[in-house]
């Protein structure tokens, strides 16, 4: 796997990475992507998971201006690139990284 750094991403992708780091645990709902670029819009929602007696703040990496992306982020961006346009209904976030996504597609 080729190393990808945050600084090499488009502004839209950098903003998505930062949003996931702020969520840390929870989910992001209704993420559109056009030409492979994520778009958060009025229908997008953040649902935070709060764990008692646990660290609930943003990821420590959120203070860094640049770092190497972990594989789940690389796979998410590869999905955007392969599909081009679409929407993710639910993107689950664990430790500030995409964990699982739910995508509804037409059957026909």
N, C-alpha and C positions, 0 to 999 in steps of 0.2 A: 504494500500500500504506500502510495506516494504521500509524503508529509505535506500537510496543508496548514498554513498559518492564518490566524484571524485577519491579519493585516492584508492578506491577499484576496479577501472576500469583498464582494460588492457592499455598499453601505446597507442595503436592505438585508443582506445575509448577516452582516455584523450586528445589526439591530436585533435580529431574531436570536442570535447567539446570546446577546446581552439580556434579552427578555427571558430566555430559558434559564440563565444563571440567576436572575432575580427571583424567578418562581421557585427554583431549587427542587421542590417537591409539589406536584400538582398536575395541572393540565392546561393546555391552551386549546381553545375551541374555535373552529371556523377560520382556518388559515387558507387564504387563496394564494395561488402562485401563478404568475404570468411570465412567459418566456423564461421559466426557471427561477424567477425572483419572488420571494415571499412578500405578501402584502397583508398587513394587519389593517382591519377596517372597522367600521362601526359595529358590525355583528361579531367581531372577534371578542372572545372573553377569556380572562385568566381565572382559573379556579385553583386556589392555593390549598395545600394540605398542611395543616398545623399539627405537629407532633408534640405532645407535652413532654417536658423534661428532655427536649432535644434541641439541636441547633436549627432554627427556622429562618434565619436570615439568608441573604444572597450568598452565592458561592464565593470563596476567597479569590478565585480567578477573576471575578468581575472587576477587581481593581487593576488588573493587568491590561496594558494597552495591546499586547500581542502575546500569543502562545500557540502551540501546536494543537490543532483540533483532534479530539478523540474520535475513534471510529464511528460511533453512533451519529455524530454531526456530519461526518464525511458521507455516510450512507444516506442521510436525509437529503443532503444537497445533491447527491447522485440521483436520487429519486426525482427531485425537482428537474434536474437536467434531462433525465430520460423522458419524463412526462411532458415537460414544457409548460402546459397550462392545467390547472385543476384546483381542487380544494381538499384539504384534510379536515375531516369533521372533528376529530379529537387527536391531540398529540400529548401523550402522557410524558411527564417529566420526572426523572429521578436523579438526584445529585446534579441538577442543572443540565442534564443531558436528555435528548429524546430517548424514550424507552420503548414506546409502542405507539402506533398510530392506527386510527380507524378511518377508512376512506370508503365512502358510499359511491358506487358506480352504477350506471344504468345497466340493467340486465340484458337489454337487446343491443 
